[in-house]
Amino acid sequence: MALVKAVEHMEDALAGALRSVTEQRKVDRKDLESILKLIIKKEILLEFLLEEGRKHEKTRKPHKPHKPHKKPRW
């Protein structure tokens, strides 16, 4: 779940940056292009991360409860 929260924060930050650029009277094309590139890169990376997470979930063995150690026979 930490990954999801991190992605949410990243999306909020990028949305805020995009909003601030587009709300300007004169939109700087370089700023807009830069932010859009970051948003696209984030989407691509997110897709890879989610895919890896799904692979990990499928191959992960279920957690076995810890068994207490037996007392030694002395």
Residue, then its C-alpha position, 0 to 999 in steps of 0.5 A: m500500500a505504500l506504493v499506492k500512497a506514493v503514486e497518489h502524492m506524485e499524481d497530486a504534485l504533477a496535477g498541481a504543476l499542470r494546473s499552475v502552468t495552464e492557469q497562466r495567461k501566457v502558457d510557456r510551451k516548454d513548461l507545459e511540454s516538460i510537465l506532460k512528459l513527466i506525467i507520461k513517464k509516471e504512467i509508464l513507470l507505474e504500469f511497470l511497477l504494478e506489473e512487477g507487483r502482480k508477478h511478485e504476488k503470483t510467485r510469492k509463497p504464503h507466509k507460514p506461521h513461526k513455530p517455536h523452537k523445540k527444547p534441546r534433549w540434553 
